[in-house]
Structure formats: structure tokens, C-alpha cells
Amino acid sequence: MVSYRPFWQTLQQSTETTYTLIKNHHISGSTLDKLRKNKPLNTTTINDLCRILNCRVEDVMEYIPSDDDQKL
């Protein structure tokens, strides 16, 4: 499963807030909700978050093996 826990840590260490992401960078509330619930995001959104926060992909998301992962 993909976890966005690193995003919240990175956001906390930055000068940005969820408010500034919405108001200044036009990140939608539904995108923030997906981040909170570890729901799928597209790579364009991940790219935008990395650009806004000036960070690497690993600072936004991580893969954690899970028994709930889809069988291949």
C-alpha cells in the first residue's frame, strides 16, 4: 500500500499549510482528503506537491507491503 505519511511530515516542516496549498497553489480539498486516507493520486499531483514543497517523491509517499494489496 502507498502511504502519504511522509507528506504530512514534510508539510509540517515547510512554510506551507493545508490552507496555503488550497488558496495559493490550487490543491483541492478532495486531494488533501485523498492524502489523509491514503487513496490513489495521479503522478501529476505528486509532481505538483514535490514542486510546491521543494522535495523528493520519497518525502511525499512511501510503499509499505500489505496483505491487503491487490493480488497480481
N, C-alpha and C positions, 0 to 999 in steps of 0.2 A: 504494500500500500504506500501511497505517497502521502507524506506528512508535510504540512506547511508550518510546523512549529518553528523552524529556523526563521521564517518570515517575521513572526511576531517578535522574536528576539532581536532581529536586525532592525525592525521598525522601532522598537523601544530604544535602541542605541543611536538612532538617527534623529535629525531635527524634524522629521515628518511625523504626522499623526494620521489616524484614520480620517479625521476632518480635512486635513490638507490634501490627502490623497483624493478625496471626493471633490473638494472645492477647487483646488489648484491644478490637479493632474487628471481630473475627469475619470477616476477609477470609480466604477459603480458600486453602490451599496450591495448589490447582489454578488459582485465579485468578492467583496470583503466577506460576505456570508459564506461563499464557497471556500474561501481560505479558512474561515473558522471551523467549517465542517469537513475539511479535507476532501472536498469534492473536486472533480476534474476541472482544470483550467487549460486554455489553449496556450501554445508556446508564444504567441504574440503578447499575451497578458504577462507571462513570465518575463519576457524580454522588457516590457514596459516597466515592470516592478524593479528589475535589475538596473535599468537606466535611471529611474527616479531615485532609487536608494544607493546608486553607485556601488553595486555589489555583484557578487558572482551568483550563479544559479544555486550553488550549494548553500548560499546564505538565505535562500527563499524556500527551498524544498529539499526533502531527503526521502530516499526509498527505505522502507522498513519491511522486511519479509513478513508475511502474514499468512496464516492458514485460510483466511478469507479471500485471498487473491483468486482471481479467475483462473480456472484450470486451462492449461494450454494443450 
